[in-house]
Amino acid sequence: MLFKSLVRHCATIYQRRFNHRSHPRILITGGCGQLGVPLAKRLRELYGRESVVLSDIVRPSDELLEQGIYRYADVLDLKQVQELLVNNQIDWLIHLSALLSAVGERDVPLAMKLNIEGTHNILELARKYKCRLFIPSTIGAFGPDSPRNPTPDFCIQRPRTIYGVSKVHAELLGEYFHHRYGVDFRCLRFPGIISADTKPGGGTTDYAIEIFHEALKTGSYKCYLRGDTRLPMMWIDDCIQSIVSIMETPSNQLKQRTYNVSAMSFTPDELAKAIQKYKPKFRISSEPDDRQKIADSWPEVFDDHNAREHWNWNPKVDLDGLVQRMFAYLEKQ
Ligand SMILES: NC(=O)c1ccc[n+]([C@@H]2O[C@H](COP(=O)([O-])OP(=O)(O)OC[C@H]3O[C@@H](n4cnc5c(N)ncnc54)[C@H](O)[C@@H]3O)[C@@H](O)[C@H]2O)c1
């Protein structure tokens, strides 16, 4: 009798202390964008529909509303996000809200507000409520002084865009909160993410999505980057899997808090060649704009061997697989 009540008492303490549940409860900020929608779908498949709260400041589609809980939350309003965290007993905070590279350069004050102040709010809430925190970073966190081929996890980072500067800020502050306050911060530096059913949000790698739509619509594409501009890229399913994997990895297995992840690297000309296997008449031309300068300062090939060694990062889709998946999806539409 005494033994049983002792066991019950210990279990209660354990549950309170470690917030133990069979599935984590997850809040995604900025969740109606290119990454958030497929991420919420996958997390709901894994942990249950009710375990994921998707939030953003835009009006969600009916389809998105049918998939699970959606809440309005502006990350610049700390109290609003705080209320969501508390009311939904959130364990994992996945912070996706950001202004991307090309749109950030067009509105620097907004990029500073959203990407820097918004991140401060999220870090403070993760500290206060002991949430596991994921913030994505980017190839854009490197700059012209970084080694570009390959670019390792640790090297000079002097980005020349407000997007890159705000992401280095998030990486460093997240790591500081980890060492100073024990926040379980996790960060992946993503390359350009390519998806078929969600739209890109105004990054420098968006051409690699637009090109498929134009290949089907007009049979040709005028690229805003030079044909020989090499950039790291990744298919969306691999990106989503990388987030799930790093979030599921036990904290003591992570030897660092910020990792490069990549899957492939190609140029617009190489992508056009891969497209021509499906559409032999497809033609590409180029008229570089302000995004060329950004791309010229970014990594060409990402070294992600630490992610592969430490938590078994292993992307599945290469360039041919990506082209095949894009056409399979778009032609069905
Ligand atoms: N897509 C890529 O290729 C890529 C590559 C590297 C890193 N990332 C990072 O991944 C994250 C998600 O990227 P994405 O492509 O889904 O971006 P996206 O632009 O498609 O989505 C961002 C979302 O943030 C929302 N948002 C804007 N202001 C907000 C506010 N005040 N409060 C709450 N939400 C707000 C927007 O409505 C939008 O739905 C970003 O942090 C981005 O830096 C993306």
The ligand as an SDF file (V2000), in Angstrom:
LIG
                    3D

 44 48  0  0  0  0  0  0  0  0999 V2000
   11.0690   28.9010  -47.7670 N   0  0  0  0  0  0  0  0  0  0  0  0
   12.3830   28.8090  -47.8170 C   0  0  0  0  0  0  0  0  0  0  0  0
   12.9860   28.5300  -48.8640 O   0  0  0  0  0  0  0  0  0  0  0  0
   13.1690   29.0160  -46.5440 C   0  0  0  0  0  0  0  0  0  0  0  0
   14.5570   28.8160  -46.5780 C   0  0  0  0  0  0  0  0  0  0  0  0
   15.2920   29.0490  -45.4190 C   0  0  0  0  0  0  0  0  0  0  0  0
   14.6550   29.4110  -44.2430 C   0  0  0  0  0  0  0  0  0  0  0  0
   13.3010   29.5940  -44.2530 N   0  0  0  0  0  0  0  0  0  0  0  0
   12.6830   30.0450  -42.9920 C   0  0  0  0  0  0  0  0  0  0  0  0
   11.5450   29.2680  -42.6880 O   0  0  0  0  0  0  0  0  0  0  0  0
   10.5350   30.0780  -42.0800 C   0  0  0  0  0  0  0  0  0  0  0  0
    9.2300   29.9230  -42.8350 C   0  0  0  0  0  0  0  0  0  0  0  0
    9.4490   30.2750  -44.1650 O   0  0  0  0  0  0  0  0  0  0  0  0
    8.2700   30.2660  -45.2240 P   0  0  0  0  0  0  0  0  0  0  0  0
    8.9120   30.0510  -46.5450 O   0  0  0  0  0  0  0  0  0  0  0  0
    7.1810   29.3900  -44.7640 O   0  0  0  0  0  0  0  0  0  0  0  0
    7.8420   31.7950  -45.1300 O   0  0  0  0  0  0  0  0  0  0  0  0
    6.4690   32.4530  -45.6840 P   0  0  0  0  0  0  0  0  0  0  0  0
    6.7930   33.8460  -46.0590 O   0  0  0  0  0  0  0  0  0  0  0  0
    5.8380   31.5630  -46.6990 O   0  0  0  0  0  0  0  0  0  0  0  0
    5.5660   32.4280  -44.3630 O   0  0  0  0  0  0  0  0  0  0  0  0
    5.8000   33.2970  -43.2880 C   0  0  0  0  0  0  0  0  0  0  0  0
    4.4780   33.5220  -42.5710 C   0  0  0  0  0  0  0  0  0  0  0  0
    4.7030   34.4530  -41.5100 O   0  0  0  0  0  0  0  0  0  0  0  0
    3.4760   35.1710  -41.3640 C   0  0  0  0  0  0  0  0  0  0  0  0
    3.6560   36.4290  -40.6180 N   0  0  0  0  0  0  0  0  0  0  0  0
    4.0160   37.6500  -41.1070 C   0  0  0  0  0  0  0  0  0  0  0  0
    3.9740   38.5720  -40.1300 N   0  0  0  0  0  0  0  0  0  0  0  0
    3.5840   37.9290  -38.9960 C   0  0  0  0  0  0  0  0  0  0  0  0
    3.3450   38.3410  -37.6630 C   0  0  0  0  0  0  0  0  0  0  0  0
    3.5100   39.6270  -37.2760 N   0  0  0  0  0  0  0  0  0  0  0  0
    2.9430   37.4220  -36.7530 N   0  0  0  0  0  0  0  0  0  0  0  0
    2.7630   36.1250  -37.1330 C   0  0  0  0  0  0  0  0  0  0  0  0
    2.9680   35.6700  -38.3880 N   0  0  0  0  0  0  0  0  0  0  0  0
    3.3800   36.5650  -39.3060 C   0  0  0  0  0  0  0  0  0  0  0  0
    3.0160   35.4130  -42.7860 C   0  0  0  0  0  0  0  0  0  0  0  0
    1.6350   35.7180  -42.8240 O   0  0  0  0  0  0  0  0  0  0  0  0
    3.3780   34.0930  -43.4670 C   0  0  0  0  0  0  0  0  0  0  0  0
    2.2870   33.2100  -43.5230 O   0  0  0  0  0  0  0  0  0  0  0  0
   11.0810   31.5050  -42.0770 C   0  0  0  0  0  0  0  0  0  0  0  0
   11.6140   31.7950  -40.8100 O   0  0  0  0  0  0  0  0  0  0  0  0
   12.1860   31.4760  -43.1000 C   0  0  0  0  0  0  0  0  0  0  0  0
   13.1870   32.3890  -42.8060 O   0  0  0  0  0  0  0  0  0  0  0  0
   12.5510   29.4020  -45.3570 C   0  0  0  0  0  0  0  0  0  0  0  0
  1  2  1  0
  2  3  2  0
  2  4  1  0
  4  5  1  0
  4 44  2  0
  5  6  2  0
  6  7  1  0
  7  8  2  0
  8  9  1  0
  8 44  1  0
  9 10  1  0
  9 42  1  0
 10 11  1  0
 11 12  1  0
 11 40  1  0
 12 13  1  0
 13 14  1  0
 14 15  2  0
 14 16  1  0
 14 17  1  0
 17 18  1  0
 18 19  2  0
 18 20  1  0
 18 21  1  0
 21 22  1  0
 22 23  1  0
 23 24  1  0
 23 38  1  0
 24 25  1  0
 25 26  1  0
 25 36  1  0
 26 27  1  0
 26 35  1  0
 27 28  2  0
 28 29  1  0
 29 30  1  0
 29 35  2  0
 30 31  1  0
 30 32  2  0
 32 33  1  0
 33 34  2  0
 34 35  1  0
 36 37  1  0
 36 38  1  0
 38 39  1  0
 40 41  1  0
 40 42  1  0
 42 43  1  0
M  CHG  2   8   1  16  -1
M  END
$$$$
